[in-house]
Each structure stands twice: as structure tokens, then as C-alpha cells.
Amino acid sequence: MDHIELMRKAIEFKNPAYIPLELVEVPGIFGNYGLRVSEEVSLIEGTQDFDALDATFCYIYEDMGEDSEGNRLRRSEWGFVEKVPIGGKYDYLTIKNPLADWGNLKSYEFPSPSVTDEFFVGMKKAFKRYPDRFKVAYIDPGPFYTALFIIGYEKLLMSLYTDLDKVKYVFDGIIHYYIEVVKRWKDIGAHMVTFTDTFAYQRGFLFSPKLWREHFKSFYKKMFDFVHGQGMYVGLGLDGETIEIVPDLKEIGMDVFDLRQPTLMGIDNLAKICGGKLCVKATIDMQTTLYTGTPHDIHLEAEELVTKLGERNGGFIAMVIRESTPGYPEENVRASVEAFNHFRKRRQRMNKPDSNFRVLDHPILGKMERKEQINIYVDGKKILAYEGEPIAASLAAARIKVFRFTSTRAEPRGIFCAIGRCTDCVMTVNGEPNVRTCVTPVEAGMKIETQKGLGRWQKKI
């Protein structure tokens, strides 16, 4: 299987053979924000056939020695200082923000992108170890997170309403820097750039969504447009309850919604907003199920994610993760791998052609004689068919279950009556919408598309 092509099909809803698996911890690449030696990392058992890997650009740190208690101190290229504690009680703590006082703004210097050169030389070598895997390049933390570290949490939130122009000046400098980082990811072979950011906490936005739309949405569009201009996909990972702006993010070019807390927003809500329209990438919920659930809970959540987000001709990427502070229970990590492997392989089995699903005797069309093998194309994918059999039979044999999405709620529909009386199986065929596939015979070269809503004519009437 071509891992890179599989990921592309999942993102673009082009009926991937199975649900892709993405790994956070990959030997030679994962460094946990400078807290781990990447060569000490090993693959999680059962993930050897992963399809995509994560590589993260965080910050370029300068070692500042230790404090009086022996905690490690480090300074980023942005000038904020972090404490890395002894004993791993937490990952790090920001103890100095260079723009906590706006009086420092005139003398503040944004970092030169050249400080990243050494990082990307090393990452280029690491990428060469995985030439056949899809490479997801993270910029983590993203622009708003970075502004929080530069300005300080409380100072930034207050300044959104008292010194907005200063905040936007800083934001513009951050965006300029990260656009240069995007160029470097492209140069070493990344296929997608994902920004990890925060606008919200568990119960809602940190500030008004209206303020984000009016003053910051354009910054993200600028970044997304640049990534697309480089020929890469765009992902965005958000903490907290941000489902309200997901349509805005899709509008400005987000290709993949990256979630580590899928149950916070509600998997049903995600299916309603994203299903069939926007690819979702998710782990088992990192703050609840993966920490405190049982292996059985994890199995149920994996099934719900795959069933509600991943069985619409693509649109779901499974992700597994092991590292955190404190660490996840080993049995839960194993359970997440086993559950996702089970359900993604189920989809692989469902995509295999099966002669037992072919119609041999139809109540309307009569007995079906096996005729010449032909090829038809479903959402661009070549499918084997037999001349004269119903389109729906060919699709059923190829294990394609979703033929259309309803116009109001975008819910999936497929074969129902199978005798031409209902409209559940209608699709767009050779540019003509609302064709009943259960009673329409296939023809060689036929182009069939999953229909969205009422469809639209694509050929002259």
C-alpha cells in the first residue's frame, strides 16, 4: 500500500482502502519538545505499518544553566524563559515573558528564521529514514500560543481589549516567522503543516469568537494560503471547546481538524459539522478516556470515532500516542493501538471486492447474466463491474456503502429498497444527479460521484 496516497485519499474523501494510522512517537524524530533524545524512542507495539509520522518544530532553546533548586532553565528564540523541573512533575513552566510590560515593545526584536537552520538540517536526515511515509510537520505552539508565551497569559487576554493594535503587531511578527518555518518544512519533504494553537478552555473561548473573526481570522487565512501555495495540506490542532469556529476554519482552508480531546466537543457534534466535509484526525481522548478509562472504554470510543467520522469514503485519520506527563497506563496505550487496528482493518476488508455481494436475480431487472468485465469510476477510483449489472450492485461488491449525503443534515444514505421506489441510493452519474443506482445498469467508463444534497447538473441538458 502506498502510505502517502492513502493519506491523501483520506483527507480528500477519495475512498482510501483503509483508515490511515498516524504516529506521534517515531524513532529519530520524536523529541517531546526538547525533553527526549529522539534515538531513544521506540515504536509502540502494533504500529509498525503506520502510514504517517509527526515531526514537530517547537522552539530553538538556549541553555541557561540551573536555578538554585537544580531545575533546568532555557530561553527560546522569542526571549521567554522556561523552567524544566527535576523529577518530571510537569513538562515546563514559563517564568519570564519579554513583553509582560508593553514598554519593552519598542526594543523587542523578533527572531531571525536562520536560527532554525540547524534543526532542519537534522530533520532532513531523519526524514530520509522514512521515504515512503506521509510526513506531518507540526508548528507547535502556533501563533496564539506563542503570543501567550511572549506577552503572558493574563496580559494578553487583557490587551485584546485594551491594546489590540499592539497584540496584532506582535501577531504579525509571529506569522512572518512561521511562514519562513513553513518554507523550511516544504524544502525537506513535508506533506502537511499542522499548527497547534489555543483559543479556548474546556468550557468555551478564552475571548469572544467575534473578536477572533474580526481581527485574527485573516492572519490564519494568510498562513493557510501560504501552506497551500507550497503544495501542502493544512491542519490545525486546537485545545478546548472551539467547535463554534470550525466552519470558519474550513472556509479559510483548513484541510484536517486535529483533535486530542474528541469527546470534549462531542463525537456526534463533530460528525454533524465535519462528517463528509472535513477530515478529522483524532486520538482516544487524552484527558479522559486514555488516562482514566478501561481498555473496553477505549475500544468503544475508537469504534465511535471510526464509525461516525471514518466511513464516509474517507475523512478520518486515527492517531495513537504514548508520551505525556504523567504517562498514560500502558494497557490503555496498547488498547488504543489494538482498537484502531481492528477498525481500520475492518474498513480494509470492507473495501475488497466480493462476488457474494453481486445481484444475480433482481425483482425489476430480472435474472442477471454474468457478462464482460468493465471498469467504472466512483469518486475517481476505478472499480471492477460486470456489464449490465446495477450500479448499486457494483458498489456493494466493492463494499462502498455511502452513496449520498442528505441536504439538510449531511447524513449518509445508501441502498434501501433496491427496487427503484425510494431515493436513498441516488448518485450523480456521468454528470446527471439523482440517478437511482439500484435500477440503472453500469456501462464501461461510467463516472459516478457521491451526491451531496440535491446534487447539481454537470452536463448540458
C-alpha positions in Angstrom: 0.0 0.0 0.0 1.2 3.5 -0.9 1.1 5.2 2.6 1.3 8.7 1.1 -1.5 8.1 -1.4 -3.6 6.5 1.3 -3.4 9.7 3.5 -4.2 11.9 0.5 -7.3 9.9 -0.2 -8.4 10.1 3.4 -8.0 13.8 3.5 -9.8 14.3 0.2 -12.6 11.8 0.7 -11.5 9.6 -2.1 -12.3 6.2 -0.5 -9.0 5.1 1.0 -8.5 1.3 1.2 -8.4 1.6 5.0 -8.3 4.2 7.7 -4.7 5.6 8.0 -2.7 5.4 11.2 -0.6 8.3 12.3 2.2 8.1 14.9 3.4 10.8 17.3 6.4 8.9 18.6 8.7 7.8 15.8 12.4 6.8 16.3 14.8 9.5 15.2 12.1 12.2 15.0 10.1 12.5 18.2 11.8 14.7 20.8 8.9 15.7 23.1 9.7 19.5 22.9 13.3 19.0 23.6 12.8 16.8 26.6 13.7 13.4 25.0 16.5 12.1 22.9 14.8 11.0 19.7 17.0 7.9 19.2 15.8 6.5 22.5 12.2 6.4 21.2 10.8 3.1 20.0 7.7 2.3 18.0 4.6 1.2 20.0 4.0 -2.5 19.5 1.5 -3.0 16.7 2.2 0.3 14.9 5.0 -0.9 12.6 2.8 -0.5 9.5 1.9 3.2 10.3 1.1 5.5 7.4 2.0 8.9 8.7 4.5 10.4 11.1 4.6 13.5 13.2 7.6 15.8 13.3 7.4 18.9 15.5 9.1 22.3 15.3 8.8 23.8 18.8 11.3 26.5 19.7 15.1 26.9 19.5 16.3 27.0 23.0 19.4 28.4 24.6 20.6 26.6 27.8 20.7 28.9 30.8 22.0 26.5 33.4 20.1 25.7 36.5 18.2 27.6 39.2 19.0 27.3 43.0 16.9 24.2 43.2 18.6 22.4 40.4 15.8 22.9 37.8 17.0 23.3 34.2 16.5 26.8 32.7 16.2 27.5 29.0 15.4 30.6 26.8 13.6 30.4 23.5 14.4 32.5 20.4 11.4 34.6 21.3 13.0 35.6 24.6 10.7 33.9 27.1 12.4 31.7 29.8 11.2 28.3 30.9 11.9 26.1 33.9 12.1 22.4 33.3 11.6 20.7 36.7 13.5 17.9 38.4 11.5 14.7 38.6 9.1 15.3 35.8 6.2 16.7 37.8 5.3 18.7 34.7 7.0 19.4 31.4 8.0 23.0 31.7 6.8 26.3 33.2 7.2 29.8 31.6 8.8 32.1 34.2 9.6 35.2 32.2 7.6 36.9 29.4 9.6 39.5 27.5 6.6 41.7 26.7 4.8 41.4 30.0 5.4 45.2 30.0 4.4 46.9 26.8 7.1 49.4 27.5 9.6 46.8 26.1 7.8 46.6 22.7 10.0 49.3 21.0 13.2 47.5 21.9 11.8 43.9 21.3 13.5 42.1 18.4 11.7 39.3 16.6 13.9 36.3 15.9 15.6 35.6 12.6 14.4 32.4 10.9 18.0 31.5 10.4 18.1 30.2 14.0 16.1 27.2 12.7 18.7 26.1 10.2 20.4 23.5 12.4 17.1 22.0 13.4 16.0 21.5 9.8 19.4 20.0 8.7 18.9 17.3 11.4 15.2 16.8 10.5 16.1 16.4 6.8 18.3 13.5 7.7 15.6 12.0 9.9 13.0 12.2 7.1 15.2 10.1 4.8 14.8 7.2 7.1 11.1 7.1 6.2 10.9 7.8 2.5 7.6 6.1 1.9 5.6 7.6 4.8 3.4 10.7 4.8 5.1 13.4 6.8 3.0 15.8 9.0 5.1 18.8 10.1 3.8 20.5 13.2 4.4 24.0 14.3 3.7 23.7 18.0 2.9 26.0 19.7 1.2 28.0 17.0 0.7 31.8 16.7 -1.7 32.5 19.5 0.1 30.1 21.9 3.4 31.8 21.0 1.9 35.2 21.8 0.8 33.9 25.2 4.4 33.0 26.0 5.8 36.3 24.7 3.2 38.5 26.4 1.9 36.4 29.3 -1.5 34.8 29.8 -3.3 37.5 31.7 -1.6 40.4 30.0 -2.5 39.1 26.5 -6.2 38.5 27.4 -6.5 42.0 28.9 -4.6 43.5 26.0 -7.1 42.1 23.4 -9.5 44.7 24.7 -7.1 47.5 25.8 -4.1 47.3 23.4 -5.3 45.3 20.5 -3.1 47.1 17.9 0.0 46.1 19.9 -1.2 42.5 20.1 -1.8 42.4 16.3 1.7 43.9 15.8 3.2 41.0 17.7 1.0 38.5 15.9 2.1 39.8 12.5 5.7 39.3 13.5 4.9 35.7 14.7 3.1 34.9 11.4 6.0 36.2 9.3 8.4 33.9 11.3 6.2 30.9 10.9 5.8 31.4 7.2 9.6 31.1 6.9 9.4 27.9 9.0 6.7 26.5 6.6 9.2 27.1 3.7 11.8 25.0 5.5 9.3 22.2 6.2 8.5 22.2 2.5 12.1 22.1 1.5 12.8 18.9 3.4 9.8 17.0 2.1 6.8 17.5 4.4 3.3 16.8 3.0 1.2 18.7 5.5 1.8 21.5 8.0 -0.3 21.5 11.2 -0.4 24.4 13.6 -1.2 23.6 17.2 -2.9 26.5 18.9 -5.3 27.5 21.7 -8.3 29.9 21.7 -10.4 28.2 24.4 -10.5 26.2 27.6 -12.8 23.3 28.5 -16.0 25.3 28.7 -15.6 27.8 25.9 -13.5 30.6 24.3 -10.8 32.5 26.1 -12.2 35.6 24.4 -15.0 36.5 22.0 -15.3 34.4 18.8 -16.4 37.6 17.2 -13.1 39.3 18.1 -11.2 36.3 16.6 -13.2 36.6 13.4 -12.8 40.3 13.1 -9.1 40.6 14.0 -7.3 37.2 13.8 -9.1 35.1 11.2 -7.3 36.9 8.4 -3.9 36.0 9.9 -4.7 32.3 9.8 -6.0 32.6 6.3 -2.7 34.2 5.3 -0.8 31.2 6.8 -3.1 28.6 5.3 -2.9 30.2 1.9 0.8 30.1 2.0 0.9 26.5 3.0 -1.4 25.6 0.1 0.8 27.7 -2.2 3.7 25.4 -1.2 1.7 22.4 -2.3 1.0 21.0 1.2 -2.2 20.3 3.2 -3.1 22.4 6.3 -4.0 21.0 9.7 -5.0 22.8 12.8 -4.9 21.3 16.3 -6.9 23.2 18.9 -7.3 22.7 22.7 -10.6 23.3 24.4 -14.2 23.9 23.1 -13.8 25.5 19.7 -16.4 23.8 17.6 -18.1 27.2 17.0 -15.4 28.4 14.6 -14.8 25.1 12.8 -16.9 26.3 9.8 -14.8 29.5 9.7 -11.6 27.4 9.7 -12.8 25.2 6.9 -13.8 28.3 4.9 -10.2 29.7 5.1 -8.6 26.5 4.1 -8.2 24.0 7.0 -7.9 20.5 5.5 -7.6 18.5 8.7 -9.1 19.2 12.1 -6.6 17.7 14.6 -8.1 16.7 17.9 -6.7 15.2 21.1 -9.9 15.7 23.1 -12.7 14.5 20.7 -15.2 13.8 23.5 -15.0 17.4 24.7 -16.7 18.7 21.6 -18.8 15.5 21.3 -18.3 13.0 18.6 -21.9 13.4 17.4 -21.3 17.1 17.1 -18.1 16.6 15.2 -19.9 14.1 12.8 -22.6 16.7 12.2 -20.2 19.5 11.4 -17.4 17.7 9.8 -18.8 14.4 8.5 -18.4 14.1 4.8 -17.0 17.6 4.5 -13.8 18.0 6.7 -11.2 15.4 7.6 -10.8 14.8 11.3 -7.7 13.4 12.9 -8.1 12.2 16.5 -6.5 10.2 19.3 -8.5 8.5 22.0 -9.4 11.4 24.3 -6.1 12.3 26.0 -7.6 14.0 29.1 -10.3 11.5 29.9 -10.5 8.0 28.3 -6.9 7.4 27.7 -5.9 8.4 31.2 -8.8 7.0 33.3 -10.8 4.7 31.1 -10.6 1.0 30.8 -9.4 -0.9 27.6 -13.1 -1.6 27.0 -13.9 2.2 27.1 -11.1 2.8 24.7 -12.5 0.1 22.3 -15.9 1.7 22.4 -14.5 5.2 21.7 -12.4 4.0 18.8 -15.4 2.3 17.3 -17.5 5.5 17.6 -14.8 7.7 16.1 -14.3 5.3 13.1 -18.0 4.7 12.5 -19.2 8.3 12.8 -16.2 10.0 11.2 -14.4 7.5 9.0 -16.9 5.6 7.0 -17.9 8.3 4.5 -15.4 7.5 1.8 -12.6 8.8 4.0 -12.4 11.8 6.3 -10.8 10.2 9.4 -7.2 9.6 10.5 -6.5 7.5 13.6 -3.7 8.7 15.8 -2.0 6.9 18.7 0.1 8.5 21.4 2.1 7.2 24.4 4.1 10.1 25.9 2.7 12.5 28.4 3.5 13.8 31.9 2.4 11.8 33.9 2.4 8.9 31.4 -0.7 7.0 30.2 -1.4 3.5 31.5 0.5 1.0 29.3 -2.6 -1.2 29.0 -4.6 1.8 27.7 -1.9 2.6 25.1 -2.0 -1.0 23.9 -5.8 -1.0 23.8 -5.8 2.2 21.6 -3.5 0.6 19.1 -5.4 -2.7 19.1 -8.8 -0.9 18.7 -7.8 1.4 15.9 -6.0 -1.5 14.1 -9.2 -3.6 14.4 -11.5 -1.0 13.0 -9.2 0.3 10.3 -8.6 -3.3 9.1 -12.4 -3.8 9.1 -12.6 -1.0 6.6 -9.8 -2.7 4.5 -11.9 -5.9 4.5 -15.0 -4.0 3.5 -13.2 -2.4 0.5 -12.3 -5.8 -1.0 -14.5 -6.8 -4.0 -16.7 -9.7 -3.1 -18.7 -11.7 -5.6 -21.1 -12.7 -2.9 -22.4 -9.1 -2.9 -23.4 -9.2 -6.6 -27.0 -9.3 -7.6 -27.9 -12.4 -9.7 -31.7 -12.2 -9.7 -33.4 -8.7 -9.5 -37.1 -8.2 -8.9 -37.3 -5.4 -11.5 -34.4 -6.2 -13.9 -34.8 -9.9 -13.8 -32.1 -12.6 -13.9 -28.6 -11.1 -14.3 -26.3 -13.0 -16.7 -22.6 -12.6 -15.9 -21.2 -10.5 -18.8 -18.0 -8.8 -19.7 -15.8 -7.3 -17.0 -15.6 -3.5 -17.3 -14.3 -0.6 -15.3 -16.3 2.2 -13.8 -15.1 5.2 -11.8 -16.5 6.1 -8.4 -15.3 9.4 -7.0 -12.3 9.0 -9.2 -11.5 5.4 -8.1 -11.5 2.6 -10.6 -14.0 -0.1 -9.7 -14.5 -3.5 -11.3 -18.0 -4.1 -12.6 -19.9 -6.5 -14.9 -21.6 -5.0 -17.9 -25.4 -4.7 -17.3 -25.5 -5.2 -13.6 -27.0 -2.4 -11.4 -24.6 0.4 -10.4 -25.5 -0.3 -6.8 -24.5 -4.0 -7.1 -21.1 -3.0 -8.4 -20.7 -0.6 -5.5 -21.9 -3.1 -3.0 -19.4 -5.7 -4.3 -16.7 -3.1 -3.8 -18.0 -2.5 -0.2 -19.0 1.1 -0.9 -21.9 1.8 1.4 -22.4 5.5 1.3 -24.0 6.8 -2.0 -25.2 10.2 -1.0 -25.5 12.8 1.9 -28.8 14.4 2.8 -29.1 18.1 2.0 -30.1 19.4 5.5 -28.1 17.3 8.0 -25.5 15.8 5.7 -26.4 12.3 6.8 -25.2 9.3 4.8 -27.6 7.2 2.7 -27.1 4.0 0.7 -29.2 1.1 -0.6 -32.6 0.8 1.0 -35.4 -0.5 -1.1 -33.2 -1.7 -4.0 -36.2 -1.7 -6.5 -36.2 1.9 -7.6 -39.1 3.1 -5.3 -37.1 5.3 -2.9 -34.3 7.8 -3.5 -31.8 6.7 -0.9 -29.4 5.3 -3.4 -29.3 8.2 -5.9 -25.9 9.4 -7.1 -24.5 11.7 -9.8 -23.8 9.6 -12.9 -22.0 11.0 -15.9 -22.8 14.5 -14.6 -26.5 13.8 -14.1 -27.8 14.0 -10.5 -30.4 11.9 -8.7 -29.9 8.7 -10.7 -31.4 5.6 -9.0 -28.4 3.4 -8.9 -30.3 0.2 -7.9 -32.1 0.0 -11.2 -29.5 1.7 -13.5 -27.2 -0.7 -15.4 -23.5 0.1 -15.4 -21.7 1.0 -18.6 -17.9 0.9 -19.3 -16.2 4.1 -18.3 -19.2 5.4 -16.3 -18.3 8.2 -13.9 -20.2 8.0 -10.7 -19.9 10.5 -7.8 -21.2 10.5 -4.2 -24.0 13.1 -4.3 -24.2 15.9 -1.8 -27.7 17.2 -1.1 -29.9 17.5 -4.2 -26.9 17.4 -6.4 -26.3 19.6 -9.5 -26.2 19.1 -13.2 -22.6 18.8 -14.5 -23.6 18.4 -18.2 -25.7 20.3 -20.6 -29.4 19.4 -20.6 
